[in-house]
Amino acid sequence: MKLFDTAKQKVVEFAPNPTVLMYTCGITPYDATHLGHAFTFISYDVLQRRLIDMGHQVKCVRNVTDVDDPLFAKARELGVHYLDLAAGEEARFESDMTALNALPVHSTPRASSAIPDIRGFIGMVIDRGFAYESGGSVYFDVEKFPQFGSVSHYSRETMIALARERGGNVDDPHKRNPLDFVLWHPSASDEPSWDTMWGAGRPGWHIECSALALRELGTTIDLHGGGSDLIFPHHECERAQSEAATGQQFVKHWMHVAMVSMDGHKMSKSRGNLVFVDKLRTQHDPMAIRLGLIEHHYRTEWEWDDGLMARNEARLAQWKSAAHVGNSDGDSGLLAEVRSALDNDLDSPTAVQLIDAAAKNGVAVGDSARLLGVLI
């Protein structure tokens, strides 16, 4: 199998041990699952299915970020407890993933479950000389980590601009460097707070995933992923603080999924240009929704179009008509071709086209569809 590695900036061989350790950044549970979320998690689901098909065991951890600014802001707006909001939205997300036939993951730990781990982790970073206390907060000192920037390969100017856009507070006067990032900081009066030797407060966003990954999977992960908007600052910061704490390689392979757009802009909760999976499910077969996602390559940005669901409802009907006709997928060679496509940087669009052609020619496609997670 070959996959594009974000840090290496090229397609490379992905040959993990029999048990694959995988961490994918999950949801901040303050609203429903939109199509961009679904594209990310179904892409990793297809990868898991092919790895299992190859004989691997996959331990995939997908966290829930239930200690974070957007969740607190939404709970504040609705007048509810942040954990009640998180529990409801997490349940809705899991329902969407089940409907789309996503495999159960190894664990879905909440950030709020990791406060003791986070405190210990921050202590390790400070003890190794990579962090400092200032103004009641603890910051990671990027100058002490020369490899900072080697996941994203962005210029300093780009990193500062993205940090400013994505909650990095680059103008914080307590920082030594605008790119330094928070490990621990004081909580607002209506936010959760935990006691530490640095003062009461709560963790920064990035430290939560590092602590959970270390707790759930160990020091080094085979593959770490998420949406491409997480490359910086989130994954860049995760890598820096994790390797600073342990002295070991954090991630062997970085994999990122492209954004989905609508009306010319990336789907985002802040902009409101969203297509929600739970609403689509009331109007369309969930397997057609899944097909609408995997007809796109995971590294290619794409735009929602009104013909997407009609096109894939028709595709699903065609596949169903050829589910068990004639010889098996293996006898026809279709299954081998689909596997080969997936092994070529998870080329699901080619896999879908191969099954389309076979279905039109009256060739059985059931096993190949199942490999893509499509139940027919």
Secondary structure, DSSP 8 states (H G I E B T S, - for coil): -EEEETTTTEEEE----SEEEEEE----SSS--BHHHHHHHHHHHHHHHHHHHTT-EEEEEE-B--SSHHHHHHHHHHTS-HHHHHHHHHHHHHHHHHHTT----SB--BGGGGHHHHHHHHHHHHHTT-EEEETTEEEE-GGG-TTTTTTT---HHHHHHHHHHTT--TT-TT-SSTT-EEEEE---TTS--B--TT-SBEE-HHHHHHHHHHHHH-S-EEEEEEEGGGIIIIIHHHHHHHHHHHSS--EEEEEEE--EEETTEE--TTTT---BHHHHHTTS-HHHHHHHHHTS-TTS-EE--TTHHHHHHHHHHHHHHTSS-SS-HHHHTHHHHHHHHHHBT--HHHHHHHHHHHHHTT---HHHHHHTT---
